[in-house]
Each structure stands twice: as C-alpha cells, then as structure tokens.
Amino acid sequence: MDTITLEPSPSGRTYDDQAQDDRVQDDRAHDDAFEAYRALYSGGADVERLADPSGGSFTGRLRIEVVAHRLPRMLLFDRRLAGVSHARAPRRVARDGFDHVTLHLVLSGSMMLEVPGAIRRVEAGSLALFDLTRPQRTWTEGARIVTAAIARDRFDAAALDGLDLHGLVLGPREAGLVIDFARSLAAHAVALTPEIAAAATESLCLMLGATLATLRDRHAPLAPPVAGSRARARALAYIERHLADRDLTTAAIAAGAGVSRSVLYRLFEPVGGVARFVQQQRIARLRRALSRADEERSIDELASAAGFTSPSHAGRLFRDAFGIPPGEYRRSLRTGSSPASIVPVGAPQRRLAAGPPIGLAAWHGELL
C-alpha cells in the first residue's frame, strides 16, 4: 500500500509543552509543518491558516498531521488538523479539472463547510459529501477527519443522477454503515493487500450509493436535483468521444447534446465555461497517458492525441495546472522519485514547499 505521511517532529513535543526558551524554535517547526502541508495539498486546494472573526490570525494551536493511502480509484486521508482552512475557489475548479467525489468523516472535534448558498457544521460522527467540480471551503479549529476521494466512475450513475450532493451532511441515522466502514477502513488501510484494497473501494461506493438511494426513497430532505443533468451528461459524452478533434467547437457540442448554445453555456457556467472544460479534459487525458507505465508515445504525440493544437500549448497548460512540465512529470514517475513514504516535519518541508509533491499529483491524476 502506497502511503504519504506528514507528522510532527520526532521529539513528539507540541506547542503547548515546549519550554519558554524553545518557543522560537517551536514556532519555526510549526511553520515548516504548515508549509509542508500546504505544498502537499497545493495541487487540489488552497490551504491557509485559520483567521479569527476579527480578521487576525488564528490564536489557537496549529496542528498538522496527515497520512494518505492510495487505493484503486480512491485516495484515503486520515488527518488531525487545527487552525487551517481548505478552499477550492471557482478559478481553481475551472483550472484543475478534478471531477471526483469526496467524503469527509469527522471522527472528533468539528468541521465547518461552505458551499454556494450554505454554511454548515459537521459534528463528530457525521460525514459531508462534496462534488469537486464545484467551489467549496472547509475549516476547523480542531478535528480528526477521514477523507475518501473517489473517482466518479466508481459509482453507479443512478446513485448520483438527479442529486445535488455538494455540501450534504449525513449523520449515523442516515449513513451509519458508511460511517462505520470508513472509520474501519482508515484504521486498517496501511495493511491492505491490493485485492482487499480494490474490494474496499467497491464496498464503500456500493454502501454510499445504497444509502443515497434509501434517502431518496424515503423522501429525505436532500438538496434539489441538478438542473439539466441529463443534457450535461450528453454533452460530457460527446466531448469525451470527440476530444481528440482539434476543431471541437461549442456549436458541435451543443448539436451533439441536443441543446442550444445558450443552454450549453448555462450548463457549464459553474466550471468556467465550455471551452475551459474542454481544455481541462485535454489536460486530464494528457496526464493519464503520461502516468501509464506502458505508454511509449512521445509527449508531442500524446498532446496531439489529446486534441491540443501544439505541444508547446499543451506543455504550458500542463505546467500551469500541475506546477511541472509534462516531461518532468513522466520522468519522475518512471524513476520512482515521487514521495511515497514517511516525510517527517522539519528541514525537508522547506524543500517540499517549493512545489506540489509529484507523488500526490499523480495519485489525484488516477481519479480523473
């Protein structure tokens, strides 16, 4: 099982029990820990220190611990956090092309979430669901959170169709089995064999899908259906089939989806527009191809197959999205230089803060 870990310094001492004359050194260690964590997540979210209501810096204890596991088509994170926020603003959503579903299970403490039109608290023992194609923000003054990032294609389409899951909060009464399974999965993830890991992904998706179906059947107060979901699905299918066509136009997509161009614009407005979405999908296709060990085509050939007008255009967009050029991304994966082991907080974190760790970027690429 591949794992990435950020943890406190080996001394085990925290901010609260440091001697006064060690306070400056301790502050520096916490700054290093935060910068390492921000770098780790920079490929998917903007991480900031929590601000207090008066607009100043968070005055409580900063805590950053995370263990990340890679399962088939799913990433599992076990985090202990205090004094941090995570945000996916509309511009980031439009840029990175993430399309997966995330589940946040709060094991202790509490987490706040904000989605367009709503702010909610997630108490210990409850979970929240998010659609990564839409803006969001979460923050906590102290919590242990298990997060599962799951590729959308692992769900039965009927389980998600017609539901707005973004920001949905479920407690033990509605989702007790899912909560118990996610808690157990986090506890045993490090020891999973590849076969059991694949079964774990499948099991979690089946449980969550069945839970949502049950809620729908019982007329639970879920958010309203997503307008135009079927038309958007037709547009997505058309884009996927014709992505390699360099002349793929808005008019062609609208005709292929059976809608007018004005309707098509409205359907894709939340993710930055039709052209931006097509660009995202081309970047995602290029990244998937670069991640395959058996792919022998050159980067120029892969860029052309993804529908880019030129290799230089593909390289510029890829670097803007992921922080490194395509060639470096491929070389890092093939030479095994991506981080997939314990990364203690301390001096190495300053090096990590220079850019997103390639290992986690590649992991997220596997969800696209």
C-alpha positions as CSV (number, residue, x, y, z in Angstrom):
1,M,0.0,0.0,0.0
2,D,1.5,3.3,-1.1
3,T,1.5,5.9,1.7
4,I,2.5,9.6,2.2
5,T,2.8,10.8,5.8
6,L,3.3,14.3,7.3
7,E,3.8,14.1,11.0
8,P,5.1,16.2,14.0
9,S,8.9,16.3,14.6
10,P,10.3,13.0,16.2
11,S,10.6,14.7,19.6
12,G,6.8,14.5,19.9
13,R,6.7,17.8,21.7
14,T,3.9,20.2,20.9
15,Y,3.5,23.9,21.1
16,D,1.8,23.7,24.5
17,D,4.5,21.8,26.3
18,Q,7.6,23.5,24.9
19,A,9.8,25.4,27.4
20,Q,9.7,29.1,27.0
21,D,13.2,29.4,25.7
22,D,12.4,26.9,22.9
23,R,9.4,28.9,21.7
24,V,11.1,30.4,18.7
25,Q,12.4,27.0,17.6
26,D,8.9,25.5,18.1
27,D,7.3,28.3,16.1
28,R,9.7,27.6,13.2
29,A,8.9,23.9,13.3
30,H,5.2,24.6,13.1
31,D,5.8,27.0,10.2
32,D,7.7,24.2,8.5
33,A,4.9,21.8,9.1
34,F,2.3,24.1,7.8
35,E,4.3,24.9,4.6
36,A,4.8,21.2,4.0
37,Y,1.1,20.6,4.3
38,R,0.2,23.5,2.1
39,A,2.6,22.2,-0.5
40,L,1.2,18.7,-0.3
41,Y,-2.3,19.9,-1.0
42,S,-1.4,22.7,-3.4
43,G,-2.4,20.6,-6.4
44,G,-6.0,20.4,-5.2
45,A,-6.8,23.1,-2.7
46,D,-5.6,26.5,-1.3
47,V,-4.6,25.9,2.3
48,E,-4.5,28.8,4.7
49,R,-4.1,29.4,8.4
50,L,-7.4,30.0,10.0
51,A,-8.3,33.6,10.7
52,D,-10.2,34.7,13.8
53,P,-13.6,36.6,13.5
54,S,-11.8,39.9,14.0
55,G,-9.7,39.4,10.9
56,G,-6.4,38.4,12.7
57,S,-4.5,35.2,12.7
58,F,-5.8,32.1,14.4
59,T,-4.7,32.3,18.1
60,G,-5.2,28.6,19.0
61,R,-2.7,25.8,18.5
62,L,-1.8,24.9,14.9
63,R,-1.8,21.2,14.2
64,I,-1.0,19.4,11.0
65,E,-0.8,15.6,10.7
66,V,-1.8,13.6,7.7
67,V,-1.5,10.0,6.4
68,A,-2.5,9.4,2.8
69,H,-3.1,6.0,1.2
70,R,-3.6,5.1,-2.4
71,L,-6.3,2.5,-3.2
72,P,-7.6,1.6,-6.6
73,R,-9.5,4.7,-7.9
74,M,-9.7,6.1,-4.4
75,L,-7.4,8.1,-2.1
76,L,-7.9,7.9,1.7
77,F,-6.6,10.5,4.1
78,D,-6.5,10.4,7.9
79,R,-5.8,13.9,9.2
80,R,-5.5,15.6,12.6
81,L,-5.9,19.3,12.0
82,A,-6.3,22.5,13.9
83,G,-6.3,26.1,12.7
84,V,-6.4,25.5,9.0
85,S,-8.8,26.1,6.1
86,H,-9.1,24.5,2.6
87,A,-10.7,26.3,-0.3
88,R,-11.5,25.4,-3.9
89,A,-12.4,28.8,-5.5
90,P,-14.1,28.9,-8.9
91,R,-10.9,29.7,-10.7
92,R,-9.1,26.6,-9.2
93,V,-12.1,24.4,-10.0
94,A,-12.1,25.6,-13.6
95,R,-8.3,25.1,-13.8
96,D,-7.6,21.6,-12.4
97,G,-10.3,19.6,-14.0
98,F,-11.0,17.4,-10.8
99,D,-14.2,15.5,-11.2
100,H,-14.3,13.2,-8.3
101,V,-16.5,12.9,-5.2
102,T,-15.1,13.4,-1.7
103,L,-16.4,12.1,1.6
104,H,-15.3,13.8,4.9
105,L,-16.0,11.8,8.1
106,V,-15.4,13.8,11.3
107,L,-14.1,11.4,14.0
108,S,-13.6,14.0,16.7
109,G,-14.0,17.8,17.0
110,S,-16.0,19.5,14.3
111,M,-15.6,20.9,10.8
112,M,-17.3,23.8,9.1
113,L,-18.1,23.8,5.4
114,E,-19.2,26.4,2.9
115,V,-20.7,25.7,-0.5
116,P,-22.6,28.2,-2.7
117,G,-25.7,29.2,-0.7
118,A,-25.0,27.3,2.5
119,I,-22.7,27.2,5.6
120,R,-22.9,24.0,7.8
121,R,-21.2,22.5,10.8
122,V,-20.2,18.8,10.6
123,E,-20.1,17.3,14.1
124,A,-18.1,14.3,15.3
125,G,-19.7,11.1,14.0
126,S,-21.2,12.7,10.8
127,L,-20.0,13.0,7.3
128,A,-20.1,15.5,4.5
129,L,-20.1,15.0,0.7
130,F,-18.6,17.2,-1.9
131,D,-18.6,17.5,-5.7
132,L,-15.1,18.5,-6.8
133,T,-16.4,20.2,-9.9
134,R,-17.9,23.0,-7.7
135,P,-16.5,25.6,-5.3
136,Q,-16.2,24.8,-1.6
137,R,-14.4,25.8,1.6
138,T,-13.8,23.8,4.8
139,W,-12.2,24.9,8.1
140,T,-11.6,23.5,11.6
141,E,-10.3,24.8,14.9
142,G,-9.6,21.1,15.8
143,A,-10.7,17.8,14.4
144,R,-9.7,14.4,13.2
145,I,-11.1,13.8,9.7
146,V,-11.1,10.8,7.5
147,T,-11.4,11.8,3.8
148,A,-12.1,9.5,0.9
149,A,-11.6,11.0,-2.6
150,I,-13.4,8.6,-5.0
151,A,-13.4,8.6,-8.8
152,R,-16.8,9.4,-10.1
153,D,-16.9,6.4,-12.4
154,R,-16.8,4.0,-9.3
155,F,-20.4,5.0,-8.6
156,D,-23.4,3.6,-10.3
157,A,-24.6,6.6,-12.4
158,A,-28.1,6.2,-11.0
159,A,-26.8,6.7,-7.4
160,L,-25.7,10.3,-8.2
161,D,-28.1,11.2,-11.0
162,G,-30.5,13.9,-10.1
163,L,-29.0,14.6,-6.6
164,D,-27.0,17.7,-5.6
165,L,-24.6,16.1,-3.1
166,H,-22.5,19.2,-2.7
167,G,-22.3,20.0,1.0
168,L,-24.8,17.3,2.0
169,V,-24.3,16.3,5.7
170,L,-25.4,12.9,6.9
171,G,-25.3,11.5,10.5
172,P,-25.3,8.0,12.0
173,R,-29.1,7.7,11.5
174,E,-28.9,8.1,7.7
175,A,-25.4,6.8,7.0
176,G,-24.3,4.7,10.0
177,L,-22.9,1.8,7.9
178,V,-20.9,4.1,5.6
179,I,-19.6,5.9,8.7
180,D,-18.5,2.7,10.4
181,F,-16.9,1.3,7.3
182,A,-14.9,4.5,6.6
183,R,-13.7,4.6,10.2
184,S,-12.6,0.9,10.0
185,L,-11.0,1.4,6.6
186,A,-8.8,4.3,7.9
187,A,-7.7,2.2,10.8
188,H,-6.6,-0.8,8.6
189,A,-5.6,0.9,5.4
190,V,-1.9,0.5,5.8
191,A,-2.1,-3.3,6.0
192,L,-4.5,-3.8,3.0
193,T,-3.4,-6.1,0.2
194,P,-4.1,-4.9,-3.4
195,E,-7.0,-7.4,-3.7
196,I,-8.6,-6.2,-0.4
197,A,-8.0,-2.5,-1.3
198,A,-9.9,-3.0,-4.6
199,A,-12.7,-4.6,-2.7
200,A,-12.7,-1.8,-0.1
201,T,-13.2,0.9,-2.8
202,E,-16.0,-1.1,-4.4
203,S,-17.7,-1.7,-1.0
204,L,-17.6,1.9,0.1
205,C,-19.1,3.1,-3.2
206,L,-21.8,0.4,-3.0
207,M,-22.7,1.4,0.6
208,L,-22.8,5.1,-0.2
209,G,-24.8,4.5,-3.3
210,A,-27.3,2.4,-1.4
211,T,-27.5,5.0,1.4
212,L,-28.4,7.7,-1.1
213,A,-31.0,5.5,-2.8
214,T,-32.6,4.8,0.6
215,L,-32.7,8.5,1.4
216,R,-34.3,9.3,-1.9
217,D,-36.9,6.6,-1.5
218,R,-37.8,7.9,2.0
219,H,-38.1,11.4,0.7
220,A,-35.4,12.7,3.0
221,P,-34.8,16.5,2.7
222,L,-32.0,16.3,0.1
223,A,-30.9,19.3,-2.0
224,P,-32.9,19.8,-5.2
225,P,-32.0,18.0,-8.4
226,V,-29.2,19.4,-10.6
227,A,-30.9,21.3,-13.4
228,G,-30.1,19.9,-16.8
229,S,-28.2,16.9,-15.5
230,R,-29.2,14.7,-18.4
231,A,-28.4,17.3,-21.0
232,R,-25.0,17.9,-19.4
233,A,-24.4,14.1,-19.4
234,R,-25.0,14.0,-23.1
235,A,-22.6,16.9,-23.6
236,L,-19.9,15.2,-21.5
237,A,-20.3,12.0,-23.5
238,Y,-19.9,14.0,-26.8
239,I,-16.9,15.8,-25.5
240,E,-15.2,12.6,-24.4
241,R,-15.8,10.9,-27.8
242,H,-14.5,13.9,-29.8
243,L,-11.8,15.3,-27.5
244,A,-9.0,14.5,-30.0
245,D,-10.7,16.7,-32.6
246,R,-8.7,19.9,-32.6
247,D,-11.7,21.7,-34.2
248,L,-14.2,20.7,-31.5
249,T,-16.5,23.7,-31.2
250,T,-19.2,24.8,-28.9
251,A,-21.7,24.5,-31.8
252,A,-20.7,20.9,-32.4
253,I,-21.1,20.1,-28.7
254,A,-24.5,21.7,-28.5
255,A,-25.7,19.8,-31.5
256,G,-24.3,16.6,-30.2
257,A,-26.1,17.1,-26.8
258,G,-29.3,18.2,-28.5
259,V,-29.4,21.7,-26.8
260,S,-29.0,25.3,-27.9
261,R,-25.7,27.0,-27.4
262,S,-27.2,29.3,-24.7
263,V,-28.4,26.3,-22.7
264,L,-24.9,24.7,-23.1
265,Y,-23.3,27.8,-21.8
266,R,-25.5,27.8,-18.7
267,L,-24.8,24.1,-18.1
268,F,-21.0,24.7,-18.0
269,E,-21.0,28.1,-16.4
270,P,-20.2,26.7,-12.8
271,V,-16.9,25.2,-14.1
272,G,-15.8,28.2,-16.1
273,G,-17.5,27.6,-19.4
274,V,-17.5,25.1,-22.2
275,A,-14.1,26.0,-23.7
276,R,-12.5,25.9,-20.3
277,F,-14.0,22.5,-19.5
278,V,-12.7,21.0,-22.9
279,Q,-9.3,22.4,-22.0
280,Q,-9.4,20.7,-18.6
281,Q,-10.4,17.4,-20.1
282,R,-7.5,17.6,-22.6
283,I,-5.0,18.3,-19.8
284,A,-6.5,15.4,-17.8
285,R,-6.2,13.0,-20.8
286,L,-2.6,14.0,-21.2
287,R,-1.9,13.4,-17.6
288,R,-3.5,10.0,-17.6
289,A,-1.4,9.0,-20.6
290,L,1.8,10.2,-19.0
291,S,1.0,8.2,-15.9
292,R,0.8,4.9,-17.8
293,A,4.0,2.9,-17.5
294,D,3.3,1.1,-20.8
295,E,2.7,4.3,-22.8
296,E,5.6,4.6,-25.3
297,R,4.4,7.5,-27.4
298,S,6.3,10.8,-27.3
299,I,4.9,13.8,-25.4
300,D,4.2,15.5,-28.8
301,E,2.2,12.5,-29.9
302,L,0.2,12.4,-26.7
303,A,-0.5,16.1,-26.8
304,S,-1.9,15.7,-30.4
305,A,-4.0,12.7,-29.3
306,A,-5.5,14.8,-26.5
307,G,-6.6,17.4,-29.0
308,F,-4.0,20.2,-28.4
309,T,-3.1,22.4,-31.3
310,S,0.6,22.2,-30.5
311,P,3.0,20.6,-28.0
312,S,4.1,24.0,-26.7
313,H,0.4,24.9,-25.9
314,A,-0.1,21.6,-24.1
315,G,3.1,22.0,-22.1
316,R,2.2,25.5,-21.0
317,L,-1.3,24.5,-19.8
318,F,0.0,21.3,-18.1
319,R,2.6,23.3,-16.2
320,D,0.0,26.0,-15.2
321,A,-2.2,23.2,-13.9
322,F,0.3,21.0,-12.1
323,G,3.4,23.0,-11.5
324,I,5.8,21.0,-13.6
325,P,6.2,20.3,-17.3
326,P,5.0,17.1,-18.8
327,G,8.4,15.7,-19.4
328,E,9.5,16.1,-15.8
329,Y,6.2,14.6,-14.6
330,R,6.7,11.5,-16.7
331,R,10.4,11.1,-15.7
332,S,9.6,11.5,-12.0
333,L,7.0,8.7,-12.2
334,R,9.3,6.3,-14.2
335,T,12.3,6.9,-12.0
336,G,10.4,6.4,-8.8
337,S,11.4,9.8,-7.4
338,S,7.9,10.7,-6.2
339,P,7.4,10.7,-2.4
340,A,5.6,7.6,-1.3
341,S,6.9,7.1,2.3
342,I,7.2,8.9,5.6
343,V,8.1,12.6,5.3
344,P,8.8,13.9,8.8
345,V,8.3,17.6,9.6
346,G,11.5,19.6,9.8
347,A,14.0,20.8,7.3
348,P,12.8,18.7,4.4
349,Q,9.5,20.5,4.4
350,R,11.1,23.7,3.2
351,R,12.2,21.8,0.1
352,L,8.7,20.4,-0.3
353,A,7.1,23.8,-0.1
354,A,8.7,24.8,-3.4
355,G,6.0,22.9,-5.4
356,P,3.4,20.2,-5.1
357,P,4.8,16.7,-4.4
358,I,4.7,14.8,-7.7
359,G,3.5,11.7,-6.0
360,L,0.2,13.1,-4.7
361,A,-0.4,14.9,-8.0
362,A,0.0,11.6,-9.8
363,W,-2.4,10.0,-7.3
364,H,-5.1,12.6,-8.0
365,G,-4.5,12.1,-11.7
366,E,-5.6,8.5,-11.3
367,L,-9.0,9.7,-10.2
368,L,-9.7,11.6,-13.4
